[in-house]
C-alpha cells in the first residue's frame, strides 16, 4: 500500500536549504515510486524516483535543497496509485523532547488565555505531536500521532494537561519565527517523554528512533532526569553521551542531511522543595554542564542552556516541580538558539560567570571577578559558600556573605575561613532563591548560573601557606568536590 510515513502530512514543514529534506514511506516491494514537488500553480519543481526496498517495504529519497517558502504540493505515485500532501512549506524543523515539563501544554502555563488567543497570528509556524508510546524494540515508524501537522489554534495548543501541545516547544518556535524574521521559520515537532519508565530505551525505541530519517535543524530538551537521581553523579557522562548519540543517529538516519553537530538546547533543572534534604538538585544542575558550569564547552560543543533555578513556582497547581513560567524558559532557550544554532555574533545568551578570584589575606575578603556586568538583585540571599578545610574530603562549607558588588566584581567575607579557601560555590541548593530573585544577574536579566569551582594558588603549590597580603587564586571546575557533599 503506497503511503508516506506517519509524520508526513498536510501543512507540514520540511527542512530548508542548505540541507535536503528526507522523505520516506511505504509501497509494494520492488515497485518504483515517483515523488514530485509542485508549486501552488501545479508546476512540477522536482521529481525523484526510487525503488521500494524488498526487506522493509519502504522507500526513501532526499529532495534537492529548497529555500524557505511555500506552499507546495507533494505527490507520491506508484503505478495507478498516488498520495498527495497539500500546503507544504520549507523552513526549520526543531524537535522538542523531554519529560513532563516539556509536556506541559499552553493551557497550563502563566497567561494561558492570552497565549492561546494569540495562536491564530502564527499560521506559518506548524505543529506536530507524537503520541506517548513505549517499545522494547526499535520501531521504524510511530505507533500513534496525537496531533498531525497542523496550523496552530487555541484548541490544539491547549488540548489538555500534559497532552499537547508543548508550551515551551510552541513558545520557542514562535519566538524564532518572530525574532529571526524568517518568513517561515521554524516549525516545531514534539516527541513527548513522560515520566515513569525505568526500562532503558523504551521511549527512544518508540518515539525517537522512528524520527531519525527526518532532517532536523535543532533539538530542544527539557529535562530527562527521572532516572538520574538514582545515578546523579553519572549524569556528567550520560547526558553528553546522549547528545553525541542523538547527533550521530539523526545525521546517519537522514543520509547526512542533519548536520553532525546538530544544535542541542536544554533547560537546566529548576526547583522542587524550599527546604531540600540534600544537594542532589544542585549536583545534577552542575552535571548537566559536564561539570564545566556553562555551555557550549569542550565536552558539549554546539549546545546551549536555559538556566531555570530562579523560576520556582511553589504554588503551581501541577506541583512545584512544574513551574508555570514557561515564557522565560523559552526566551532563554531562544537566546541560546540564536547564538549557537544561528550564529548571531555578540549576542549575550547566558548569565555572568566568574573568571578570577583574588584573596585579600589581611582583610579576609575574596574578590570574585565576573565575565559580564553584574546586576545584584538580592544581596541578602545566602548565595556563596567557601570550602574551608585542611583537606578536600570532607569539605567544610561556610557561608561567604556578599559585602560589596561592583560592575564586574563581588566581594565576599571569609569570616571563620582565614586564608584556606579550597573551593567556591554559588546557588548550591535545591531552591536557591525566590522567583526571579537570585543574587546575581546580568544587565539583560539573565541569571548567573550555579557553579562549583576549586581554587588553586596562582603560580604556587596547592595548600601552601600564603606569604603575601594579596593572593590570586586560579578557578577551575570542581567536579572532585561534587561527589556526596
C-alpha positions in Angstrom: 0.0 0.0 0.0 1.5 3.3 -1.1 1.9 6.0 1.6 4.1 8.4 3.4 5.5 7.6 6.9 3.2 8.7 9.8 4.8 12.1 10.4 4.4 13.4 6.9 1.2 15.2 6.2 -0.7 18.2 5.0 0.5 21.5 6.5 3.9 20.1 7.4 7.2 21.9 7.2 10.3 20.3 5.6 13.8 21.3 6.4 15.0 24.1 4.1 18.4 24.6 2.5 21.3 24.1 2.8 20.1 20.6 3.9 17.9 18.4 1.7 14.7 17.2 3.2 14.3 13.4 3.6 11.1 11.8 2.5 10.1 8.2 3.1 7.1 5.9 3.1 5.7 2.5 2.1 5.0 0.8 -1.2 4.8 -2.5 -3.0 8.0 -4.4 -2.8 10.2 -3.9 -5.9 8.0 -1.2 -7.3 9.2 2.2 -8.3 7.8 5.2 -6.5 8.0 8.7 -8.0 7.8 11.7 -5.7 7.0 15.1 -7.2 7.2 18.5 -5.6 4.9 21.0 -7.3 4.3 24.7 -6.9 1.0 26.2 -5.9 0.1 26.6 -9.6 0.8 22.9 -10.4 4.2 23.4 -11.9 6.5 20.5 -11.1 9.7 21.7 -9.5 11.5 18.4 -9.0 10.9 14.7 -9.3 12.6 11.8 -7.6 12.1 8.1 -8.5 13.2 5.4 -6.0 12.7 1.6 -5.6 10.8 0.1 -2.7 13.2 -2.0 -0.6 12.4 -5.6 -0.6 13.4 -6.2 3.0 11.3 -3.5 4.6 8.7 -2.5 2.0 9.8 1.2 2.4 11.2 3.8 0.1 13.4 6.8 0.9 14.5 9.8 -1.1 16.2 13.1 -0.4 14.9 16.3 -2.1 17.2 18.8 -3.5 17.7 21.7 -1.0 14.9 24.2 -1.2 14.8 27.8 0.1 12.3 28.7 2.7 8.8 29.3 1.4 5.7 27.6 0.1 3.0 26.4 -0.2 3.9 23.3 -2.2 2.2 20.0 -3.1 4.0 16.7 -2.6 2.8 13.7 -4.6 3.9 10.1 -4.4 2.9 7.8 -7.3 3.2 4.0 -7.7 1.5 2.7 -10.9 -2.1 3.9 -10.7 -1.9 4.8 -7.0 -1.0 8.2 -5.7 -0.9 10.1 -2.4 -0.9 13.9 -2.2 0.1 16.2 0.6 -1.0 19.8 0.5 0.1 23.1 2.0 3.8 22.1 2.4 6.4 24.6 3.4 10.1 24.7 3.8 11.6 26.2 6.9 13.4 25.0 10.0 12.4 21.8 11.9 13.1 21.6 15.6 12.5 18.5 17.7 11.4 19.1 21.3 11.7 16.3 23.8 12.0 15.6 27.5 9.7 14.9 30.4 6.6 16.4 31.9 7.9 19.9 31.9 8.2 19.7 28.2 4.8 18.1 28.0 3.0 20.9 29.8 0.7 22.5 27.3 0.0 26.1 26.7 -3.2 25.6 28.6 -1.2 25.0 31.8 1.2 28.0 31.8 1.0 31.5 33.1 -1.1 33.9 31.0 -2.5 30.8 29.2 -5.6 32.6 27.8 -3.6 35.3 26.2 -1.1 32.9 24.7 -3.9 30.7 23.3 -5.7 33.7 21.9 -2.5 34.8 20.1 -2.1 31.4 18.3 -4.1 32.5 15.2 -1.4 35.1 14.4 1.1 32.4 13.6 -0.2 30.3 10.7 3.3 29.7 9.3 4.6 28.0 12.5 3.3 24.4 12.2 3.0 21.9 15.0 3.1 18.1 15.3 2.9 15.9 18.4 3.8 12.2 18.6 1.7 10.2 21.0 3.3 8.7 24.1 4.5 5.2 23.5 7.0 2.6 24.7 8.6 -0.3 22.9 11.1 -3.0 23.8 12.5 -2.9 20.2 13.3 0.0 17.9 10.3 0.9 15.7 10.6 2.2 12.2 7.6 4.4 12.4 5.4 6.0 15.1 2.7 3.8 16.5 0.4 6.8 17.0 0.2 10.5 16.5 -1.5 12.8 18.9 -1.6 15.8 16.7 -0.9 15.5 12.9 0.8 18.5 11.3 -1.4 21.5 11.9 -1.8 25.2 11.8 -1.8 26.4 15.4 -5.1 27.1 17.1 -6.2 27.6 20.7 -7.6 24.1 20.7 -4.5 22.2 19.5 -2.1 24.2 21.6 -4.1 23.7 24.8 -5.8 20.4 24.3 -5.4 19.3 27.9 -3.0 18.8 30.8 0.3 17.1 29.8 -1.1 16.1 26.4 -0.4 18.5 23.6 0.9 21.0 22.6 4.1 21.7 24.5 4.2 25.2 25.7 8.0 25.5 25.6 8.2 24.0 22.2 5.5 26.3 20.9 6.9 29.4 22.5 10.4 28.7 21.2 9.2 28.1 17.7 7.0 31.1 17.7 9.8 33.3 19.1 12.3 32.0 16.5 9.8 32.9 13.8 9.3 36.4 15.3 12.9 37.2 16.1 14.7 35.9 13.0 12.1 37.2 10.5 12.4 34.0 8.6 9.2 34.3 6.8 8.8 30.7 7.6 10.6 29.9 10.4 10.6 27.3 12.3 8.2 24.5 12.6 8.0 22.7 15.9 7.8 18.9 16.2 7.2 17.4 19.6 8.1 13.9 20.9 6.8 13.7 24.4 8.8 11.7 27.0 6.6 11.2 30.1 8.0 10.4 33.5 7.9 6.8 34.7 9.5 4.1 32.7 12.5 2.5 34.4 13.5 0.3 31.5 16.2 1.9 29.3 15.4 2.8 25.7 11.7 2.1 25.6 10.9 5.7 24.9 13.8 6.1 22.4 12.6 2.9 20.6 9.0 4.1 20.2 9.2 7.8 19.9 12.7 9.0 18.7 14.0 6.1 16.6 11.1 6.4 14.1 12.0 10.1 13.5 15.7 9.5 12.6 15.1 9.8 8.9 13.8 13.3 9.3 16.1 16.3 8.5 16.3 18.5 11.6 17.6 22.0 12.3 17.9 21.6 16.1 16.7 19.9 19.3 15.3 21.4 22.5 15.4 19.1 25.6 13.5 20.0 28.8 14.8 17.6 31.4 15.2 13.9 31.2 16.3 13.2 34.7 13.7 10.7 36.0 16.4 8.1 36.4 19.3 10.5 37.0 18.5 10.9 40.7 19.4 7.2 41.2 22.7 7.8 39.5 23.2 11.6 40.0 26.9 11.6 39.6 26.9 9.7 36.4 24.9 12.4 34.6 28.0 14.4 33.7 28.8 11.4 31.5 25.4 10.1 30.4 23.9 13.4 29.3 26.8 14.4 26.9 26.7 10.8 25.7 23.0 11.1 24.9 23.7 14.3 22.9 26.5 12.7 21.0 24.4 9.6 20.3 21.4 11.6 19.0 23.6 13.7 16.7 25.2 10.6 15.2 21.8 8.8 14.9 20.0 11.8 13.2 22.9 12.5 10.9 23.2 8.9 9.8 19.4 8.3 9.6 18.9 11.4 7.4 21.6 10.3 4.9 23.9 13.1 6.2 21.4 15.9 5.8 21.0 16.7 9.5 24.3 18.3 10.4 26.8 16.2 12.5 26.9 18.9 15.2 23.1 19.2 15.5 22.4 22.3 17.8 21.1 20.9 21.1 19.5 23.2 23.6 18.3 22.2 27.1 16.8 23.5 30.2 18.7 23.3 33.5 16.9 21.7 36.4 14.5 24.1 38.1 13.3 23.8 41.8 11.3 21.4 43.8 11.3 21.9 47.6 12.0 25.0 49.6 14.0 23.0 52.2 15.6 20.2 50.2 17.1 17.4 52.3 20.2 17.1 50.2 22.1 18.7 47.3 21.1 16.3 44.5 19.4 19.0 42.6 22.4 21.3 42.8 24.8 18.4 41.7 22.5 17.5 38.9 22.5 21.1 37.6 26.2 21.0 37.6 26.4 17.7 35.9 24.1 18.9 33.1 27.1 21.0 32.0 29.5 18.2 32.2 30.9 19.8 35.4 32.1 22.9 33.5 29.3 25.3 34.5 28.4 26.8 31.2 27.8 25.6 27.7 28.9 25.3 25.0 32.1 23.8 26.2 34.8 21.4 25.1 32.8 18.4 26.2 29.4 19.7 24.9 30.1 21.7 21.8 27.1 23.2 19.9 24.9 23.2 22.9 23.0 26.0 24.8 21.3 26.1 28.1 18.4 27.9 29.8 19.0 28.5 33.5 15.7 28.0 35.3 16.7 27.8 39.0 15.1 31.3 39.6 11.7 30.4 38.1 10.4 28.3 41.0 6.6 28.1 41.4 5.8 26.8 44.9 2.0 27.2 44.4 1.8 25.6 40.9 -1.4 23.6 40.7 0.7 20.9 38.9 3.2 20.7 41.8 6.2 22.8 42.4 8.3 20.6 40.1 6.2 22.0 37.3 6.6 25.8 37.3 4.2 27.7 35.1 6.5 30.4 33.8 7.5 28.8 30.5 7.8 32.1 28.7 11.1 32.9 30.4 12.3 29.3 29.8 11.6 29.7 26.1 13.1 33.2 26.0 16.4 31.9 27.5 16.4 29.0 25.0 15.7 31.4 22.2 18.8 33.5 23.0 21.0 30.3 23.0 19.5 29.1 19.7 20.1 32.5 18.1 23.7 32.5 19.2 24.7 28.8 18.8 22.4 27.4 16.1 22.0 30.6 14.0 25.4 32.1 14.7 24.4 35.6 15.8 27.5 37.4 16.8 28.0 39.4 20.0 24.6 38.2 21.4 24.6 37.7 25.1 22.8 34.4 25.7 23.8 33.4 29.2 24.4 34.9 32.6 27.7 36.1 34.1 30.3 33.5 35.1 33.4 34.0 37.4 36.8 34.3 35.7 39.1 35.3 38.5 39.4 35.3 42.3 41.8 37.4 44.5 42.2 36.8 48.2 42.9 39.8 50.4 44.6 37.9 53.3 44.7 40.5 56.0 41.1 41.6 55.5 39.6 38.2 55.0 38.0 39.1 51.7 37.6 37.2 48.4 37.1 39.4 45.3 35.5 37.4 42.5 35.6 38.9 39.0 32.8 38.0 36.5 32.7 37.9 32.8 29.8 40.4 32.4 28.5 43.5 34.0 26.6 42.5 37.1 23.2 43.4 38.5 22.8 42.5 42.2 19.1 41.5 42.6 19.4 40.4 46.3 22.4 40.9 48.5 20.7 39.2 51.4 20.4 35.9 49.7 22.9 33.3 51.1 24.3 32.6 47.7 28.0 32.0 48.1 29.8 29.4 50.1 33.5 28.6 50.5 35.2 25.3 51.3 37.4 25.8 54.4 39.3 22.7 55.3 42.7 21.2 55.6 41.7 18.5 53.1 39.3 18.2 50.2 37.3 15.5 51.9 35.2 16.0 53.8 34.7 19.6 52.8 33.6 22.2 55.4 31.4 24.7 53.7 30.8 28.1 55.3 28.7 30.9 54.1 30.5 33.8 52.4 28.3 36.9 52.6 28.5 39.5 49.8 29.8 42.7 51.3 30.1 44.6 48.1 29.1 44.3 44.4 30.8 46.3 41.7 30.2 46.4 38.0 32.1 43.1 37.4 33.3 42.1 40.9 31.7 40.6 44.0 33.5 40.9 47.3 32.9 38.1 49.8 33.6 38.0 53.5 35.5 34.9 54.7 34.9 35.1 58.4 36.0 31.8 60.0 37.8 30.7 56.9 41.1 32.6 57.4 43.2 32.1 54.3 42.4 28.5 53.4 39.9 28.6 50.6 39.8 25.3 48.7 36.6 25.8 46.7 33.9 28.3 46.0 30.3 27.6 45.1 27.2 29.6 44.1 23.5 28.9 44.3 24.2 25.4 45.5 20.7 24.5 46.8 17.6 22.8 45.6 15.6 26.0 45.8 18.3 28.7 45.7 16.1 31.8 45.6 12.6 33.2 45.2 11.1 33.8 41.8 13.5 35.9 39.6 15.3 36.9 42.8 18.6 35.1 42.8 21.6 37.1 43.9 23.2 37.9 40.6 22.0 38.6 37.0 23.5 40.4 34.1 22.0 43.7 32.8 19.8 41.8 30.4 18.1 39.9 33.2 19.8 36.5 32.7 20.7 34.8 36.0 24.3 33.9 36.8 24.4 30.1 36.6 25.3 27.9 39.6 28.8 26.8 39.9 31.3 24.7 41.9 34.9 25.8 41.4 38.0 24.7 43.2 40.7 27.3 43.8 44.4 26.8 43.2 47.1 29.3 44.1 48.3 31.1 41.0 51.9 30.1 40.3 52.1 28.3 43.6 51.6 24.9 45.2 48.0 23.9 46.3 47.7 24.2 50.1 50.8 26.4 50.5 50.5 28.9 53.3 50.2 32.4 51.7 53.1 34.7 52.1 51.6 37.9 50.6 48.8 40.2 51.6 47.1 39.7 48.2 46.9 36.3 46.7 45.4 35.4 43.3 43.6 32.0 43.1 43.0 30.1 39.9 39.4 28.9 39.4 38.9 25.5 37.8 35.9 23.2 37.7 35.4 21.3 40.9 33.9 18.0 40.0 36.2 16.4 42.5 34.2 18.1 45.2 30.8 17.4 43.9 30.6 13.8 45.0 28.5 13.3 48.1 28.7 16.8 49.5 
